[in-house]
Amino acid sequence: MLITVNKKITFSEINEITSAQDILRKVYGDLDSIELPIDVDFIIGTIEGVTLNEHLDFDNLDTAGFVKVKRDDTNKVSSVSIWANPTECETRKRFTKAHEVGHLVYDIFPALDDCNANETIIDRLDRKDGCNSFVEQRANRFAAELLMPANLVHKEVSKLVDHYKSKNEKISLDEAIQALSHKFKTSKEAMKFRLKNLSII
């Protein structure tokens, strides 16, 4: 059964969020009851004042996505938007959106009262510029934890193992990664990295 919290996450509440698990708990309540794949668009929609844009933008075709803060003439925040490149495959777009939520949590919202803070974070498609920076690695970790929560990955791995054991069959590592990436709607590479990170493989 899917449990969702029907209220918006306010700017002040997002400052209390320190991990992907925190935001999942705020949105869904019980982490064990989340239906897969994680609905990252729904999560973004629960954050007050944040909009998601996937319109084709010819000026940003070399960009995976970005998050921008706009202010009015009095420096009050008027909007926060996340853009994901619509020309990318679905798994890449999902990861980009989750990555941008990570930037919101760690880099944008903590400095929202500082109108001199960096209010645009752009992630290029080639990811060469700054991809190894702490800020980018932290947003990547957040995205992986949001799309592939540890408890649900362990649960799905156990189900997969039990299924093949009950049939007295074997499954290759590549087939297992493929099945899990399909279930979580991520790339095989992202799932493989997550399984390694969780010491499952």
matplotlib code that plots the C-alpha trace (Angstrom):
import matplotlib.pyplot as plt

x = [0.0, 1.3, 1.3, 1.7, 1.7, -0.8, 0.8, 3.6, 7.1, 7.7, 11.0, 11.5, 10.8, 13.3, 16.0, 15.4, 16.1, 19.6, 19.3, 17.3, 15.8, 14.5, 12.7, 11.3, 10.0, 8.4, 6.7, 5.7, 5.8, 6.6, 9.7, 8.8, 5.5, 6.9, 5.9, 8.6, 9.9, 10.3, 8.2, 10.7, 8.3, 5.8, 8.5, 9.5, 5.8, 5.5, 8.1, 6.4, 7.5, 9.4, 8.4, 9.6, 10.3, 11.1, 10.4, 12.9, 15.4, 17.7, 20.1, 20.7, 21.0, 24.5, 23.0, 21.6, 19.7, 19.8, 18.2, 17.5, 16.3, 14.5, 13.9, 11.6, 12.7, 12.8, 15.1, 12.3, 12.4, 9.6, 10.3, 12.6, 12.7, 14.3, 14.9, 15.8, 16.8, 13.9, 16.2, 17.8, 16.6, 14.1, 16.6, 19.0, 16.3, 15.2, 18.7, 19.2, 16.0, 17.0, 20.5, 18.9, 16.8, 20.1, 21.3, 18.1, 18.6, 22.3, 23.2, 20.2, 17.8, 20.4, 21.5, 18.0, 18.1, 21.5, 20.7, 24.5, 24.7, 25.0, 21.4, 22.0, 23.6, 24.0, 24.9, 26.5, 25.9, 29.6, 29.8, 33.6, 33.5, 33.4, 32.0, 34.5, 33.8, 32.4, 29.2, 28.5, 29.5, 27.2, 24.3, 25.0, 24.9, 21.6, 20.2, 21.2, 19.8, 16.5, 15.9, 17.4, 16.7, 18.9, 16.0, 14.1, 17.3, 17.9, 14.3, 14.3, 17.6, 16.2, 13.0, 15.1, 17.3, 14.3, 12.5, 15.4, 16.1, 12.5, 12.8, 16.3, 17.7, 20.7, 20.8, 23.9, 25.1, 24.4, 20.8, 20.2, 21.5, 19.3, 16.2, 16.9, 17.6, 14.3, 12.4, 13.9, 13.9, 17.6, 20.5, 22.4, 25.5, 23.7, 22.3, 25.7, 27.3, 24.6, 24.9, 28.6, 28.1, 25.7, 28.3, 25.8, 28.2]
y = [0.0, 3.4, 6.0, 9.7, 12.9, 15.3, 18.5, 20.6, 20.6, 24.2, 26.1, 26.0, 22.2, 21.5, 23.1, 20.2, 17.6, 16.3, 13.2, 11.6, 9.3, 12.4, 13.6, 10.2, 10.0, 13.4, 12.5, 8.9, 8.4, 4.7, 3.9, 0.2, 0.9, 2.9, 1.6, 1.3, 3.1, 6.2, 9.0, 11.8, 14.2, 13.7, 14.4, 17.7, 18.6, 18.3, 21.0, 24.3, 26.9, 24.5, 23.8, 21.2, 22.2, 19.7, 22.0, 21.9, 24.7, 25.1, 27.2, 24.3, 21.2, 20.6, 20.7, 17.7, 20.0, 22.9, 24.4, 28.2, 30.7, 33.8, 36.8, 39.8, 43.4, 43.3, 40.2, 37.9, 34.5, 34.4, 30.9, 28.0, 25.8, 22.5, 21.9, 18.5, 18.1, 16.4, 15.0, 12.6, 9.0, 8.5, 7.0, 9.8, 12.4, 10.7, 10.8, 14.4, 15.5, 13.6, 15.1, 18.6, 17.9, 17.1, 20.6, 22.1, 20.3, 20.9, 24.0, 26.2, 26.1, 26.5, 29.8, 31.0, 34.0, 35.1, 36.9, 36.9, 33.1, 31.0, 30.6, 28.7, 25.3, 23.9, 20.3, 19.8, 16.6, 15.8, 16.3, 17.0, 20.4, 20.0, 16.4, 15.3, 18.3, 17.6, 19.4, 17.3, 14.0, 14.8, 15.6, 12.3, 10.3, 12.0, 11.0, 7.4, 7.3, 8.9, 6.7, 3.5, 3.7, 1.2, -0.6, -1.1, -2.3, -4.9, -6.0, -6.4, -8.2, -10.7, -11.1, -11.8, -14.3, -16.1, -16.3, -18.0, -20.2, -21.4, -22.4, -23.9, -21.7, -19.3, -15.7, -14.0, -10.8, -8.9, -10.3, -9.4, -5.8, -5.6, -6.8, -4.4, -1.4, -2.1, -2.3, 1.0, 2.6, 3.5, 2.8, -0.4, 1.6, 3.5, 0.3, -1.5, 1.4, 1.5, -2.3, -1.8, 1.1, -0.9, -3.8, -6.2, -7.0]
z = [0.0, -1.0, 1.7, 0.7, 2.7, 1.2, 2.2, 0.6, 2.0, 2.9, 2.5, 6.3, 6.4, 3.6, 5.8, 8.2, 5.5, 5.6, 3.4, 0.6, 3.3, 5.1, 2.0, 1.2, 4.8, 4.5, 1.2, 1.8, 5.5, 5.8, 3.7, 3.4, 1.7, -1.3, -4.7, -7.2, -9.2, -7.0, -8.5, -8.6, -10.4, -7.6, -5.0, -6.7, -6.9, -3.1, -2.5, -2.1, -4.6, -6.8, -10.4, -12.8, -16.4, -19.2, -22.2, -25.1, -24.6, -27.6, -25.5, -23.1, -25.3, -23.9, -20.4, -18.4, -16.1, -13.8, -10.7, -10.6, -8.0, -9.2, -7.0, -7.3, -7.1, -3.3, -3.3, -2.1, -3.7, -6.4, -7.8, -7.8, -10.9, -11.9, -15.6, -17.1, -20.7, -22.5, -25.2, -22.7, -22.1, -19.2, -16.8, -17.3, -16.8, -13.6, -12.3, -13.3, -11.5, -8.4, -8.6, -8.8, -5.7, -4.0, -5.0, -3.6, -0.3, 0.1, -1.9, -2.6, 0.3, 3.1, 1.4, 0.4, 2.7, 1.2, -2.1, -2.9, -2.9, -6.1, -7.2, -10.5, -10.6, -14.1, -14.8, -18.3, -20.3, -20.5, -16.7, -17.1, -15.5, -11.8, -11.9, -9.3, -7.0, -3.5, -4.4, -7.5, -5.9, -2.9, -5.4, -7.2, -3.9, -3.0, -6.4, -5.9, -2.4, -3.5, -6.6, -5.0, -1.2, 0.7, 2.4, -0.9, -2.8, -0.1, -0.2, -4.0, -4.0, -1.4, -3.5, -6.6, -4.8, -3.2, -6.6, -8.3, -5.3, -5.3, -9.0, -8.3, -11.0, -11.2, -12.3, -13.6, -12.0, -15.2, -15.4, -11.7, -12.3, -15.4, -13.5, -10.6, -12.9, -14.6, -11.3, -10.0, -13.5, -13.4, -15.7, -15.3, -14.5, -11.7, -10.2, -10.4, -8.6, -5.9, -5.3, -4.9, -2.6, -0.4, -0.4, -2.0, -4.8]

ax = plt.figure().add_subplot(projection="3d")
ax.plot(x, y, z, "-o")
ax.set_aspect("equal")
plt.show()
